[in-house]
């Protein structure tokens, strides 16, 4: 049985083979947990975008979506479950106001 890897702390320098950091100032690394609900929920969105717009734009769109969610959760100090509850409530509110 292998031990859990040490958690990555924001600002920690990491080494990834075959990544040339000097080639781009816009390189970002996102570390996700194996049971990340965002990954399974964003897969259909990503696949639709790959078909319509291509892989590079789809990757950018999914990364943007992830960052917006992360920003909101950090700003409001909430977990993903609370984020989802708020999203459902907002969706219901929009639907009730748009339906005559």
Backbone torsions as a table, in degrees:
resi	resn	phi	psi	omega
1	UNK	NA	127.6	-179.2
2	UNK	-91.9	150.8	-179.9
3	UNK	-77.6	152.9	175.9
4	UNK	-63.3	139.2	176.8
5	UNK	-67.5	153.3	179.4
6	UNK	-64.7	141.2	179.8
7	UNK	-65.6	147.7	177.1
8	UNK	-88.8	126.9	-179.3
9	UNK	-98.3	141.9	178.9
10	UNK	-53.2	132.6	178.5
11	UNK	91.2	-6.8	179.3
12	UNK	-71.1	133.8	176.6
13	UNK	-79.2	130.2	178.7
14	UNK	-124.1	158.3	178.9
15	UNK	-115.7	127.3	177.6
16	UNK	-124.8	120.6	-179.7
17	UNK	-60.5	146.9	176.8
18	UNK	69.6	11.1	175.1
19	UNK	-107.7	119.1	-179.9
20	UNK	-99.4	95.6	-173.7
21	UNK	-62.2	-29.8	-176.7
22	UNK	-72.5	-13.5	-178.5
23	UNK	-75.4	-23.4	-177.7
24	UNK	-146.0	134.6	175.5
25	UNK	-84.9	-4.8	-175.1
26	UNK	-105.8	16.9	-179.4
27	UNK	-75.8	132.3	178.5
28	UNK	-132.7	141.1	177.4
29	UNK	-113.0	129.9	177.6
30	UNK	-117.6	126.9	177.8
31	UNK	-104.2	124.0	-178.6
32	UNK	-117.6	152.1	176.6
33	UNK	-78.3	152.6	-179.4
34	UNK	-58.0	-33.2	-176.4
35	UNK	-99.6	29.0	-178.1
36	UNK	-64.9	116.8	179.7
37	UNK	-67.1	-27.6	-179.9
38	UNK	-60.8	-38.6	-177.2
39	UNK	-61.3	-48.5	-178.7
40	UNK	-70.3	-31.4	-179.6
41	UNK	-77.9	-26.3	-177.3
42	UNK	-90.9	-10.8	-178.5
43	UNK	-58.7	-47.3	178.4
44	UNK	-62.7	-38.6	177.5
45	UNK	-60.2	-46.8	179.9
46	UNK	-61.5	-45.7	-177.9
47	UNK	-63.4	-39.5	177.0
48	UNK	-63.0	-43.7	-179.4
49	UNK	-67.5	-36.4	178.2
50	UNK	-60.0	-42.4	179.8
51	UNK	-65.9	-41.2	-175.4
52	UNK	-83.9	-40.4	-169.8
53	UNK	-119.9	-15.8	-177.7
54	UNK	102.7	161.5	-174.6
55	UNK	-63.2	-46.0	-178.0
56	UNK	-60.8	-43.5	-179.9
57	UNK	-69.8	-34.2	178.5
58	UNK	-65.6	-42.4	177.8
59	UNK	-61.4	-43.4	179.9
60	UNK	-63.4	-42.3	-178.9
61	UNK	-64.7	-43.1	179.9
62	UNK	-67.5	-40.0	178.0
63	UNK	-63.2	-41.3	179.1
64	UNK	-62.9	-44.1	179.1
65	UNK	-60.5	-42.8	178.4
66	UNK	-63.7	-44.7	-178.7
67	UNK	-65.3	-38.5	177.7
68	UNK	-62.9	-44.4	178.5
69	UNK	-62.9	-44.1	179.5
70	UNK	-62.8	-42.4	179.0
71	UNK	-59.9	-46.7	-179.2
72	UNK	-62.8	-43.3	-179.3
73	UNK	-66.3	-38.6	177.2
74	UNK	-70.0	-43.0	-179.4
75	UNK	-61.7	-45.3	-176.5
76	UNK	-89.9	-2.7	-178.9
77	UNK	53.1	54.7	-179.9
78	UNK	-125.0	161.3	175.6
79	UNK	-93.8	177.3	-175.5
80	UNK	-65.5	-35.4	179.4
81	UNK	-62.0	-43.3	177.3
82	UNK	-66.0	-38.4	177.1
83	UNK	-58.8	-44.9	179.3
84	UNK	-64.3	-41.7	178.9
85	UNK	-60.5	-43.1	178.5
86	UNK	-64.8	-38.2	179.7
87	UNK	-64.6	-42.4	178.8
88	UNK	-64.4	-44.2	179.2
89	UNK	-62.0	-41.9	179.3
90	UNK	-66.0	-40.7	178.6
91	UNK	-62.6	-43.7	178.9
92	UNK	-63.8	-40.2	179.1
93	UNK	-63.6	-41.8	178.3
94	UNK	-64.6	-41.5	-179.2
95	UNK	-66.4	-38.8	-178.7
96	UNK	-70.4	-30.0	179.0
97	UNK	-82.7	-25.8	-179.3
98	UNK	-86.4	-18.4	179.9
99	UNK	-85.9	125.5	-179.2
100	UNK	-71.7	NA	NA
